[in-house]
Amino acid sequence: MASKDLIDEDLPFDSSERSEEELIDHLFGFKAGTAGERNDETKSPAWQRGWADAQK
């Protein structure tokens, strides 16, 4: 995954306005991360950010 595709990791995800789709993708990524699923680089940057947030 190219770093240019990542959503800024230094800011909380909900710190600025996000589309409903981004918020949902983030939630699904977070759930996948907490369930022990592997990162899926085919998913959206919001999903990947959610997955990464779950790893912290």
All heavy atoms as a GROMACS GRO file, in nm:
protein
  445
    1MET      N    1   0.087  -0.118   0.000
    1MET     CA    2   0.000   0.000   0.000
    1MET      C    3   0.090   0.123   0.000
    1MET      O    4   0.180   0.134   0.082
    1MET     CB    5  -0.089  -0.006   0.123
    1MET     CG    6  -0.150   0.122   0.165
    1MET     SD    7  -0.252   0.108   0.313
    1MET     CE    8  -0.156   0.002   0.416
    2ALA      N    9   0.070   0.212  -0.090
    2ALA     CA   10   0.149   0.334  -0.098
    2ALA      C   11   0.105   0.431   0.011
    2ALA      O   12  -0.012   0.446   0.039
    2ALA     CB   13   0.132   0.397  -0.235
    3SER      N   14   0.204   0.496   0.073
    3SER     CA   15   0.173   0.586   0.183
    3SER      C   16   0.088   0.705   0.139
    3SER      O   17   0.015   0.761   0.219
    3SER     CB   18   0.300   0.635   0.250
    3SER     OG   19   0.380   0.705   0.158
    4LYS      N   20   0.093   0.742   0.012
    4LYS     CA   21   0.012   0.853  -0.036
    4LYS      C   22  -0.137   0.820  -0.031
    4LYS      O   23  -0.221   0.908  -0.032
    4LYS     CB   24   0.052   0.894  -0.177
    4LYS     CG   25   0.021   0.791  -0.281
    4LYS     CD   26   0.064   0.837  -0.418
    4LYS     CE   27   0.029   0.727  -0.518
    4LYS     NZ   28   0.054   0.767  -0.653
    5ASP      N   29  -0.170   0.690  -0.026
    5ASP     CA   30  -0.309   0.648  -0.021
    5ASP      C   31  -0.366   0.647   0.121
    5ASP      O   32  -0.486   0.634   0.138
    5ASP     CB   33  -0.325   0.508  -0.081
    5ASP     CG   34  -0.295   0.506  -0.230
    5ASP    OD1   35  -0.312   0.612  -0.294
    5ASP    OD2   36  -0.254   0.401  -0.280
    6LEU      N   37  -0.280   0.657   0.219
    6LEU     CA   38  -0.326   0.652   0.358
    6LEU      C   39  -0.395   0.782   0.397
    6LEU      O   40  -0.358   0.889   0.350
    6LEU     CB   41  -0.208   0.629   0.454
    6LEU     CG   42  -0.143   0.493   0.446
    6LEU    CD1   43  -0.023   0.489   0.539
    6LEU    CD2   44  -0.241   0.384   0.484
    7ILE      N   45  -0.490   0.770   0.484
    7ILE     CA   46  -0.554   0.887   0.543
    7ILE      C   47  -0.468   0.928   0.661
    7ILE      O   48  -0.422   0.844   0.737
    7ILE     CB   49  -0.698   0.854   0.586
    7ILE    CG1   50  -0.782   0.827   0.461
    7ILE    CG2   51  -0.758   0.966   0.669
    7ILE    CD1   52  -0.924   0.784   0.488
    8ASP      N   53  -0.441   1.057   0.677
    8ASP     CA   54  -0.350   1.109   0.779
    8ASP      C   55  -0.365   1.036   0.912
    8ASP      O   56  -0.467   1.045   0.978
    8ASP     CB   57  -0.376   1.259   0.798
    8ASP     CG   58  -0.273   1.324   0.887
    8ASP    OD1   59  -0.188   1.254   0.944
    8ASP    OD2   60  -0.277   1.448   0.899
    9GLU      N   61  -0.262   0.963   0.950
    9GLU     CA   62  -0.265   0.882   1.071
    9GLU      C   63  -0.245   0.964   1.198
    9GLU      O   64  -0.266   0.912   1.307
    9GLU     CB   65  -0.160   0.772   1.062
    9GLU     CG   66  -0.192   0.670   0.956
    9GLU     CD   67  -0.091   0.557   0.952
    9GLU    OE1   68  -0.025   0.533   1.054
    9GLU    OE2   69  -0.081   0.495   0.847
   10ASP      N   70  -0.200   1.088   1.186
   10ASP     CA   71  -0.174   1.169   1.304
   10ASP      C   72  -0.299   1.234   1.361
   10ASP      O   73  -0.297   1.284   1.473
   10ASP     CB   74  -0.070   1.277   1.272
   10ASP     CG   75   0.064   1.216   1.237
   10ASP    OD1   76   0.098   1.109   1.293
   10ASP    OD2   77   0.135   1.275   1.154
   11LEU      N   78  -0.408   1.235   1.286
   11LEU     CA   79  -0.532   1.295   1.332
   11LEU      C   80  -0.634   1.187   1.362
   11LEU      O   81  -0.642   1.088   1.290
   11LEU     CB   82  -0.590   1.387   1.223
   11LEU     CG   83  -0.506   1.507   1.183
   11LEU    CD1   84  -0.569   1.575   1.062
   11LEU    CD2   85  -0.493   1.604   1.298
   12PRO      N   86  -0.713   1.204   1.470
   12PRO     CA   87  -0.822   1.108   1.492
   12PRO      C   88  -0.911   1.105   1.369
   12PRO      O   89  -0.933   1.207   1.304
   12PRO     CB   90  -0.897   1.168   1.612
   12PRO     CG   91  -0.798   1.256   1.679
   12PRO     CD   92  -0.709   1.308   1.569
   13PHE      N   93  -0.961   0.987   1.335
   13PHE     CA   94  -1.036   0.973   1.211
   13PHE      C   95  -1.157   1.065   1.205
   13PHE      O   96  -1.191   1.117   1.101
   13PHE     CB   97  -1.079   0.828   1.189
   13PHE     CG   98  -1.135   0.805   1.052
   13PHE    CD1   99  -1.049   0.794   0.943
   13PHE    CD2  100  -1.271   0.800   1.029
   13PHE    CE1  101  -1.099   0.776   0.815
   13PHE    CE2  102  -1.321   0.782   0.901
   13PHE     CZ  103  -1.235   0.770   0.794
   14ASP      N  104  -1.224   1.084   1.318
   14ASP     CA  105  -1.344   1.166   1.318
   14ASP      C  106  -1.317   1.312   1.352
   14ASP      O  107  -1.406   1.387   1.384
   14ASP     CB  108  -1.448   1.108   1.414
   14ASP     CG  109  -1.399   1.101   1.557
   14ASP    OD1  110  -1.283   1.137   1.585
   14ASP    OD2  111  -1.478   1.059   1.642
   15SER      N  112  -1.189   1.356   1.339
   15SER     CA  113  -1.155   1.494   1.375
   15SER      C  114  -1.200   1.596   1.269
   15SER      O  115  -1.211   1.713   1.298
   15SER     CB  116  -1.006   1.509   1.398
   15SER     OG  117  -0.936   1.492   1.277
   16SER      N  118  -1.222   1.551   1.149
   16SER     CA  119  -1.272   1.641   1.045
   16SER      C  120  -1.389   1.574   0.976
   16SER      O  121  -1.418   1.458   0.999
   16SER     CB  122  -1.160   1.672   0.945
   16SER     OG  123  -1.118   1.554   0.880
   17GLU      N  124  -1.456   1.648   0.894
   17GLU     CA  125  -1.574   1.591   0.827
   17GLU      C  126  -1.534   1.477   0.735
   17GLU      O  127  -1.441   1.488   0.657
   17GLU     CB  128  -1.645   1.700   0.748
   17GLU     CG  129  -1.721   1.796   0.835
   17GLU     CD  130  -1.810   1.886   0.753
   17GLU    OE1  131  -1.861   1.843   0.648
   17GLU    OE2  132  -1.829   2.000   0.796
   18ARG      N  133  -1.605   1.370   0.747
   18ARG     CA  134  -1.586   1.254   0.661
   18ARG      C  135  -1.721   1.221   0.598
   18ARG      O  136  -1.826   1.245   0.657
   18ARG     CB  137  -1.539   1.132   0.741
   18ARG     CG  138  -1.416   1.153   0.824
   18ARG     CD  139  -1.294   1.147   0.737
   18ARG     NE  140  -1.176   1.162   0.822
   18ARG     CZ  141  -1.056   1.183   0.777
   18ARG    NH1  142  -1.035   1.192   0.647
   18ARG    NH2  143  -0.955   1.195   0.857
   19SER      N  144  -1.716   1.160   0.482
   19SER     CA  145  -1.840   1.118   0.419
   19SER      C  146  -1.896   0.998   0.496
   19SER      O  147  -1.824   0.929   0.568
   19SER     CB  148  -1.817   1.079   0.273
   19SER     OG  149  -1.745   0.958   0.264
   20GLU      N  150  -2.023   0.973   0.478
   20GLU     CA  151  -2.086   0.858   0.544
   20GLU      C  152  -2.016   0.729   0.499
   20GLU      O  153  -1.994   0.638   0.580
   20GLU     CB  154  -2.235   0.854   0.511
   20GLU     CG  155  -2.309   0.745   0.585
   20GLU     CD  156  -2.458   0.749   0.561
   20GLU    OE1  157  -2.510   0.851   0.512
   20GLU    OE2  158  -2.523   0.648   0.590
   21GLU      N  159  -1.981   0.723   0.372
   21GLU     CA  160  -1.912   0.604   0.319
   21GLU      C  161  -1.777   0.583   0.388
   21GLU      O  162  -1.741   0.471   0.424
   21GLU     CB  163  -1.893   0.618   0.168
   21GLU     CG  164  -1.827   0.498   0.106
   21GLU     CD  165  -1.811   0.511  -0.045
   21GLU    OE1  166  -1.856   0.609  -0.104
   21GLU    OE2  167  -1.752   0.418  -0.101
   22GLU      N  168  -1.701   0.692   0.408
   22GLU     CA  169  -1.572   0.680   0.476
   22GLU      C  170  -1.589   0.632   0.620
   22GLU      O  171  -1.512   0.548   0.666
   22GLU     CB  172  -1.498   0.814   0.476
   22GLU     CG  173  -1.439   0.853   0.344
   22GLU     CD  174  -1.374   0.988   0.349
   22GLU    OE1  175  -1.435   1.085   0.400
   22GLU    OE2  176  -1.260   0.998   0.302
   23LEU      N  177  -1.688   0.687   0.689
   23LEU     CA  178  -1.711   0.646   0.828
   23LEU      C  179  -1.749   0.499   0.837
   23LEU      O  180  -1.702   0.426   0.926
   23LEU     CB  181  -1.819   0.734   0.892
   23LEU     CG  182  -1.780   0.881   0.912
   23LEU    CD1  183  -1.902   0.961   0.956
   23LEU    CD2  184  -1.667   0.894   1.011
   24ILE      N  185  -1.831   0.452   0.744
   24ILE     CA  186  -1.872   0.312   0.743
   24ILE      C  187  -1.753   0.223   0.710
   24ILE      O  188  -1.730   0.121   0.776
   24ILE     CB  189  -1.989   0.291   0.645
   24ILE    CG1  190  -2.114   0.359   0.700
   24ILE    CG2  191  -2.013   0.142   0.620
   24ILE    CD1  192  -2.229   0.369   0.600
   25ASP      N  193  -1.674   0.261   0.608
   25ASP     CA  194  -1.556   0.183   0.572
   25ASP      C  195  -1.459   0.175   0.690
   25ASP      O  196  -1.400   0.070   0.718
   25ASP     CB  197  -1.484   0.244   0.452
   25ASP     CG  198  -1.548   0.210   0.320
   25ASP    OD1  199  -1.644   0.128   0.317
   25ASP    OD2  200  -1.501   0.263   0.217
   26HIS      N  201  -1.441   0.287   0.760
   26HIS     CA  202  -1.351   0.290   0.876
   26HIS      C  203  -1.401   0.193   0.982
   26HIS      O  204  -1.324   0.115   1.038
   26HIS     CB  205  -1.342   0.433   0.931
   26HIS     CG  206  -1.249   0.444   1.047
   26HIS    ND1  207  -1.293   0.435   1.178
   26HIS    CD2  208  -1.115   0.463   1.053
   26HIS    CE1  209  -1.190   0.449   1.258
   26HIS    NE2  210  -1.081   0.466   1.185
   27LEU      N  211  -1.529   0.194   1.008
   27LEU     CA  212  -1.587   0.105   1.109
   27LEU      C  213  -1.566  -0.042   1.070
   27LEU      O  214  -1.525  -0.123   1.153
   27LEU     CB  215  -1.736   0.134   1.127
   27LEU     CG  216  -1.812   0.043   1.223
   27LEU    CD1  217  -1.753   0.054   1.364
   27LEU    CD2  218  -1.959   0.078   1.224
   28PHE      N  219  -1.592  -0.077   0.944
   28PHE     CA  220  -1.572  -0.215   0.900
   28PHE      C  221  -1.425  -0.255   0.908
   28PHE      O  222  -1.393  -0.368   0.945
   28PHE     CB  223  -1.626  -0.237   0.759
   28PHE     CG  224  -1.775  -0.253   0.754
   28PHE    CD1  225  -1.851  -0.173   0.670
   28PHE    CD2  226  -1.841  -0.346   0.832
   28PHE    CE1  227  -1.989  -0.188   0.664
   28PHE    CE2  228  -1.979  -0.362   0.827
   28PHE     CZ  229  -2.053  -0.282   0.743
   29GLY      N  230  -1.336  -0.163   0.874
   29GLY     CA  231  -1.193  -0.191   0.886
   29GLY      C  232  -1.153  -0.211   1.031
   29GLY      O  233  -1.075  -0.302   1.064
   30PHE      N  234  -1.207  -0.129   1.119
   30PHE     CA  235  -1.177  -0.141   1.262
   30PHE      C  236  -1.226  -0.276   1.314
   30PHE      O  237  -1.155  -0.346   1.387
   30PHE     CB  238  -1.242  -0.025   1.339
   30PHE     CG  239  -1.198  -0.020   1.482
   30PHE    CD1  240  -1.082   0.047   1.518
   30PHE    CD2  241  -1.272  -0.081   1.582
   30PHE    CE1  242  -1.041   0.052   1.650
   30PHE    CE2  243  -1.232  -0.078   1.714
   30PHE     CZ  244  -1.115  -0.011   1.748
   31LYS      N  245  -1.348  -0.313   1.276
   31LYS     CA  246  -1.402  -0.442   1.320
   31LYS      C  247  -1.317  -0.557   1.268
   31LYS      O  248  -1.293  -0.654   1.341
   31LYS     CB  249  -1.547  -0.458   1.274
   31LYS     CG  250  -1.644  -0.372   1.353
   31LYS     CD  251  -1.787  -0.394   1.308
   31LYS     CE  252  -1.883  -0.314   1.394
   31LYS     NZ  253  -2.022  -0.343   1.361
   32ALA      N  254  -1.273  -0.549   1.144
   32ALA     CA  255  -1.188  -0.654   1.089
   32ALA      C  256  -1.056  -0.662   1.166
   32ALA      O  257  -1.008  -0.772   1.197
   32ALA     CB  258  -1.162  -0.628   0.941
   33GLY      N  259  -1.001  -0.549   1.198
   33GLY     CA  260  -0.874  -0.546   1.272
   33GLY      C  261  -0.887  -0.602   1.412
   33GLY      O  262  -0.798  -0.674   1.460
   34THR      N  263  -0.997  -0.573   1.479
   34THR     CA  264  -1.015  -0.625   1.614
   34THR      C  265  -1.052  -0.772   1.613
   34THR      O  266  -1.031  -0.843   1.712
   34THR     CB  267  -1.122  -0.546   1.693
   34THR    OG1  268  -1.246  -0.550   1.623
   34THR    CG2  269  -1.079  -0.403   1.716
   35ALA      N  270  -1.102  -0.822   1.501
   35ALA     CA  271  -1.136  -0.964   1.488
   35ALA      C  272  -1.016  -1.048   1.445
   35ALA      O  273  -1.029  -1.168   1.428
   35ALA     CB  274  -1.250  -0.981   1.388
   36GLY      N  275  -0.901  -0.984   1.428
   36GLY     CA  276  -0.781  -1.057   1.391
   36GLY      C  277  -0.764  -1.082   1.243
   36GLY      O  278  -0.677  -1.158   1.203
   37GLU      N  279  -0.849  -1.019   1.162
   37GLU     CA  280  -0.835  -1.037   1.017
   37GLU      C  281  -0.712  -0.962   0.967
   37GLU      O  282  -0.665  -0.868   1.030
   37GLU     CB  283  -0.960  -0.985   0.946
   37GLU     CG  284  -1.085  -1.064   0.977
   37GLU     CD  285  -1.209  -1.011   0.908
   37GLU    OE1  286  -1.196  -0.954   0.798
   37GLU    OE2  287  -1.318  -1.026   0.966
   38ARG      N  288  -0.662  -1.005   0.854
   38ARG     CA  289  -0.544  -0.941   0.794
   38ARG      C  290  -0.585  -0.815   0.720
   38ARG      O  291  -0.699  -0.801   0.677
   38ARG     CB  292  -0.479  -1.038   0.698
   38ARG     CG  293  -0.434  -1.167   0.769
   38ARG     CD  294  -0.362  -1.255   0.676
   38ARG     NE  295  -0.226  -1.200   0.667
   38ARG     CZ  296  -0.127  -1.257   0.604
   38ARG    NH1  297  -0.146  -1.370   0.542
   38ARG    NH2  298  -0.008  -1.202   0.599
   39ASN      N  299  -0.488  -0.726   0.704
   39ASN     CA  300  -0.511  -0.604   0.627
   39ASN      C  301  -0.540  -0.642   0.483
   39ASN      O  302  -0.478  -0.731   0.427
   39ASN     CB  303  -0.389  -0.512   0.634
   39ASN     CG  304  -0.413  -0.378   0.572
   39ASN    OD1  305  -0.525  -0.341   0.540
   39ASN    ND2  306  -0.307  -0.302   0.554
   40ASP      N  307  -0.637  -0.577   0.424
   40ASP     CA  308  -0.676  -0.603   0.285
   40ASP      C  309  -0.646  -0.479   0.203
   40ASP      O  310  -0.720  -0.380   0.208
   40ASP     CB  311  -0.825  -0.639   0.279
   40ASP     CG  312  -0.872  -0.678   0.140
   40ASP    OD1  313  -0.798  -0.652   0.042
   40ASP    OD2  314  -0.982  -0.734   0.130
   41GLU      N  315  -0.538  -0.484   0.128
   41GLU     CA  316  -0.495  -0.366   0.052
   41GLU      C  317  -0.587  -0.333  -0.064
   41GLU      O  318  -0.569  -0.230  -0.129
   41GLU     CB  319  -0.352  -0.384   0.006
   41GLU     CG  320  -0.255  -0.387   0.124
   41GLU     CD  321  -0.110  -0.395   0.082
   41GLU    OE1  322  -0.082  -0.388  -0.040
   41GLU    OE2  323  -0.026  -0.407   0.170
   42THR      N  324  -0.686  -0.416  -0.090
   42THR     CA  325  -0.782  -0.386  -0.196
   42THR      C  326  -0.895  -0.297  -0.144
   42THR      O  327  -0.975  -0.248  -0.223
   42THR     CB  328  -0.842  -0.514  -0.258
   42THR    OG1  329  -0.923  -0.580  -0.160
   42THR    CG2  330  -0.734  -0.608  -0.308
   43LYS      N  331  -0.902  -0.279  -0.013
   43LYS     CA  332  -1.007  -0.196   0.048
   43LYS      C  333  -0.970  -0.049   0.041
   43LYS      O  334  -0.856  -0.012   0.012
   43LYS     CB  335  -1.028  -0.237   0.194
   43LYS     CG  336  -1.066  -0.382   0.215
   43LYS     CD  337  -1.208  -0.407   0.170
   43LYS     CE  338  -1.249  -0.550   0.207
   43LYS     NZ  339  -1.379  -0.586   0.166
   44SER      N  340  -1.065   0.037   0.074
   44SER     CA  341  -1.045   0.182   0.066
   44SER      C  342  -0.945   0.229   0.172
   44SER      O  343  -0.920   0.160   0.271
   44SER     CB  344  -1.178   0.253   0.088
   44SER     OG  345  -1.216   0.243   0.226
   45PRO      N  346  -0.888   0.349   0.151
   45PRO     CA  347  -0.799   0.405   0.253
   45PRO      C  348  -0.868   0.419   0.389
   45PRO      O  349  -0.804   0.400   0.493
   45PRO     CB  350  -0.760   0.542   0.196
   45PRO     CG  351  -0.773   0.525   0.048
   45PRO     CD  352  -0.891   0.432   0.030
   46ALA      N  353  -0.997   0.449   0.391
   46ALA     CA  354  -1.070   0.462   0.518
   46ALA      C  355  -1.077   0.326   0.589
   46ALA      O  356  -1.060   0.317   0.711
   46ALA     CB  357  -1.210   0.518   0.495
   47TRP      N  358  -1.101   0.220   0.514
   47TRP     CA  359  -1.106   0.085   0.571
   47TRP      C  360  -0.969   0.050   0.629
   47TRP      O  361  -0.958   0.001   0.741
   47TRP     CB  362  -1.144  -0.016   0.463
   47TRP     CG  363  -1.169  -0.155   0.516
   47TRP    CD1  364  -1.290  -0.208   0.545
   47TRP    CD2  365  -1.072  -0.256   0.545
   47TRP    NE1  366  -1.274  -0.338   0.592
   47TRP    CE2  367  -1.141  -0.369   0.592
   47TRP    CE3  368  -0.933  -0.263   0.538
   47TRP    CZ2  369  -1.077  -0.487   0.631
   47TRP    CZ3  370  -0.870  -0.380   0.576
   47TRP    CH2  371  -0.941  -0.489   0.621
   48GLN      N  372  -0.864   0.078   0.552
   48GLN     CA  373  -0.729   0.046   0.598
   48GLN      C  374  -0.692   0.128   0.722
   48GLN      O  375  -0.625   0.078   0.812
   48GLN     CB  376  -0.629   0.069   0.485
   48GLN     CG  377  -0.649  -0.035   0.375
   48GLN     CD  378  -0.548  -0.022   0.266
   48GLN    OE1  379  -0.432   0.008   0.290
   48GLN    NE2  380  -0.590  -0.045   0.144
   49ARG      N  381  -0.736   0.252   0.727
   49ARG     CA  382  -0.711   0.334   0.846
   49ARG      C  383  -0.783   0.274   0.967
   49ARG      O  384  -0.727   0.268   1.076
   49ARG     CB  385  -0.757   0.479   0.821
   49ARG     CG  386  -0.762   0.568   0.943
   49ARG     CD  387  -0.623   0.599   1.001
   49ARG     NE  388  -0.636   0.664   1.129
   49ARG     CZ  389  -0.646   0.794   1.148
   49ARG    NH1  390  -0.644   0.876   1.046
   49ARG    NH2  391  -0.657   0.842   1.270
   50GLY      N  392  -0.907   0.228   0.948
   50GLY     CA  393  -0.979   0.162   1.057
   50GLY      C  394  -0.907   0.038   1.104
   50GLY      O  395  -0.894   0.013   1.224
   51TRP      N  396  -0.857  -0.042   1.011
   51TRP     CA  397  -0.783  -0.162   1.045
   51TRP      C  398  -0.657  -0.126   1.125
   51TRP      O  399  -0.628  -0.186   1.228
   51TRP     CB  400  -0.746  -0.238   0.918
   51TRP     CG  401  -0.677  -0.369   0.947
   51TRP    CD1  402  -0.737  -0.490   0.962
   51TRP    CD2  403  -0.538  -0.390   0.963
   51TRP    NE1  404  -0.642  -0.585   0.990
   51TRP    CE2  405  -0.518  -0.526   0.991
   51TRP    CE3  406  -0.426  -0.307   0.959
   51TRP    CZ2  407  -0.392  -0.582   1.013
   51TRP    CZ3  408  -0.301  -0.362   0.981
   51TRP    CH2  409  -0.285  -0.498   1.008
   52ALA      N  410  -0.586  -0.024   1.077
   52ALA     CA  411  -0.464   0.020   1.145
   52ALA      C  412  -0.497   0.075   1.285
   52ALA      O  413  -0.422   0.050   1.380
   52ALA     CB  414  -0.392   0.125   1.063
   53ASP      N  415  -0.606   0.148   1.299
   53ASP     CA  416  -0.645   0.201   1.430
   53ASP      C  417  -0.671   0.088   1.528
   53ASP      O  418  -0.642   0.099   1.647
   53ASP     CB  419  -0.768   0.290   1.418
   53ASP     CG  420  -0.738   0.426   1.356
   53ASP    OD1  421  -0.620   0.461   1.342
   53ASP    OD2  422  -0.836   0.497   1.321
   54ALA      N  423  -0.726  -0.024   1.479
   54ALA     CA  424  -0.755  -0.138   1.566
   54ALA      C  425  -0.627  -0.205   1.614
   54ALA      O  426  -0.628  -0.272   1.717
   54ALA     CB  427  -0.843  -0.238   1.492
   55GLN      N  428  -0.518  -0.186   1.543
   55GLN     CA  429  -0.392  -0.251   1.580
   55GLN      C  430  -0.319  -0.176   1.692
   55GLN      O  431  -0.227  -0.229   1.752
   55GLN     CB  432  -0.299  -0.263   1.459
   55GLN     CG  433  -0.359  -0.335   1.340
   55GLN     CD  434  -0.420  -0.468   1.376
   55GLN    OE1  435  -0.352  -0.557   1.426
   55GLN    NE2  436  -0.549  -0.483   1.352
   56LYS      N  437  -0.361  -0.055   1.719
   56LYS     CA  438  -0.294   0.029   1.820
   56LYS      C  439  -0.328  -0.014   1.960
   56LYS      O  440  -0.424  -0.067   1.994
   56LYS     CB  441  -0.330   0.175   1.801
   56LYS     CG  442  -0.275   0.228   1.673
   56LYS     CD  443  -0.313   0.372   1.654
   56LYS     CE  444  -0.260   0.420   1.520
   56LYS     NZ  445  -0.294   0.556   1.495
   0.00000   0.00000   0.00000
